[in-house]
């Protein structure tokens, strides 16, 4: 209803006919509501739900926009900006193949200016009352105050955006520009400030910060909750599925934080993606999603504050804020978002914020300028400060954020791309002018996209904080910040500087120097073990088990046997010759320095896949079963050259082009050649499409030898779904004979029939070859290893244990792989299954 009131105030009935459909509500209830609230629109009763079904209303609330011919142009969650755009004449683009076939080129229309109106602005109104008062009021009293403020706001033509209470002594009010002065008439008015708009700030990077060191030590973020406040998270993305454990959308008060912009999904993927190709820094964390920014990547600070409070109240350990507003030369603790960040840190939550993308060396955005936040700038792959990265006195650290687009030496950060944004042309991550440049790509059926910015650097640090908290859950936010700062790689001038802060984070050093978890000294009285009486003048045993677990140990431990005459517990003193009881043993008993209990089992092994095996320790048994298995070869089965094109977005634009590529293949007998071309933007303007690509084998002089294949790519890109890859495949012996395994080989890419208006651009080109197994050495042995851990006390209360398998010396030229043999688990099992009792601790093992 607030949205309806907004449009009713600014648009006449000749421009927009507003109808409120009451779905499956009793007539009496609707009449009572209308009498009390006097809605500024028509009310249509739909007691049976027939009208709702006719207009595709399948959830409440739903907004449906009809054109003058009563055709549905939009049906979805109420969204003011979308409706204004529809009113301005913009229409959604449908990507139905039948509709596209008649179009030469489909582009996103440029939104026209909305109808003339007084644009509402949002303000945070501070009330003249104690900030904690709202929290102390009863629910009924809070509701009464909320109604009071809603009525007072409506009386001056404004509306309350968020209910009274969650922001303490502050209200968020939306008001037309010509009514701003009237806000001072609100009850208990003290001051106001504008609710500032907030914007989102946009393979190798995890290794650049040494996250692999944590993974190899079984530190992956388990048990830690990271809250991402952004445009939401696509919780259906295969790399993030089942990762999001809680959601909140302060923009509409719901618990659905689906990402309709893609920025938040990209950020979440850097933290927690568990894909085979692109793995997040702390891929076993639990994610919490807050959608505080809309489909355009913009929002308001009040929604961010509500998100911060929600994260803290719902158990977040780390908060990621890849967003910001303004530019500040020092601390900004007087700003609302900064106050919320500092309050969260005071309650034990690590808050990591992006410094901003303005390229300003002396100013950073809010809330990164909060004194207790970890403010993060960006470096490229070469650890050089990114040209866009903001700096200043509040900058703490830098992390990989990507360099300029398109360069091989300065790659962007690759992470998950929102399925919703990919499938709906109305949404776009990279909108420039009229067009959308969401150049996402697909790996294994999953969508990914490249991005740069301090927004990408920030989740690297948030993920690093999560790994530290798994290693030691007792760390305070200040300790996490100090450990990351003290162990960073100093990249700028010695010590802290305004562009690099304390340097680029280094997780290996941070984990090696992390403060130890507090040790636990456990004392268990074992004798006497009965509640019966002790007989006078008869000896009895007084004994206890003293155990020390974890941390740096318990230090020097001395055990005293004491007694107290009578029941005065303040009068305990050591038992000696002068007390009613005496002891035959030393008292006190000096146990010396107790270390914490740790278990580390390492088993070396020499593995020879071609000729046999050599066992160097007797702590495990080896079973050769079956005796021989044709499961591999000393030759690789397949080999990929990776991307051969040093540029991005290159190709044939208005004229034919050709390009020669050189590459080196491993020795072996090749049986199949495949070339994959990842298309970027493809446009055809002729009714009969002829333009496309040939790929030939070639020599060093660029002569065409034999055709590998041809491809006429389908249209796509530039706001449309990405064109499918072109594949060129051959098993022709003549073409295979042109290649030189073990030396340099060549292919040549040649376009054909490209007209003046045709665009054939691509990103990547790679060669994939398949080999024939070597008939002289196509047998490998499969080993089953059973470990004897009888020397480990399995009854001990162990905090954690893992098995480290070390391949110390594979035979020369041997190819070996480690496979999971335990039939209980499969390769797709998640971390939870892999860490259950009785299961292998980790099956993600690399080739020896």
Secondary structure, DSSP 8 states (H G I E B T S, - for coil): -HHHHHHHHHS-TTT---EEEEES--HHHHHHHHHHH--SSEEEEESSSHHHHHTT--SSS-EEEE-TT--EEEEES--HHHHHHHHTT-------HHHHTT-S-----------S---EEEEEEEESS-TTHHHHS-HHHHHHHHHHHHHHHHHTTEEESS-SSTTSSEEEEEEEGGGGGGGGGSTTEEEEEE--EEEE----HHHHTTHHHHHHTT-S-TT-EEEEEEB---TTSTTTTTTEEEEEBTTTTBS----SSSHHHHHHHHHH-B-SSSB-TTTT-EEEEEE-B-TTSEEEHHHHHHHHHHHHHTT-SEEEE-EEEEEESS--TTSHHHHHHHHHHHTT-EEEEE--SS--SS-EEETTTSTTSEEEEEE-TTS-B-TT---STT--EEEE---STT-SSS--EEEE--HHHHH-TT--SSEETTEE----EEETTEEEEEE-SHHHHHHHHHHHHHHHHHH-TT--HHHHHHHHHHTSB--SSSS-BTTTBT-B--HHHHHHT------EEEEEEEES-S-S---TT-----EEEEEEESTT--EEEEE--EE-STT-GGG-EE--TTSSS--SS-SSEEEEEE--B---EEEEEEEETTTEEE---SSEEEEE-SS-B----SS-SEEE-----SSSSEEEESS--EEEEEEE--SS-EEEEEEEEEEEEEE--SSS---EEEEEEE-TT--EEEEEEEE----B-TTS-----EEEEE--HHHHHT--TTSEEEEEEEEES--TT-EEEEEEEEEEEEE---TTS--B--EEEEE--TTS-TTS--S---EEEEE----TT---------TT--TT--HHHHTSTTS-S-------
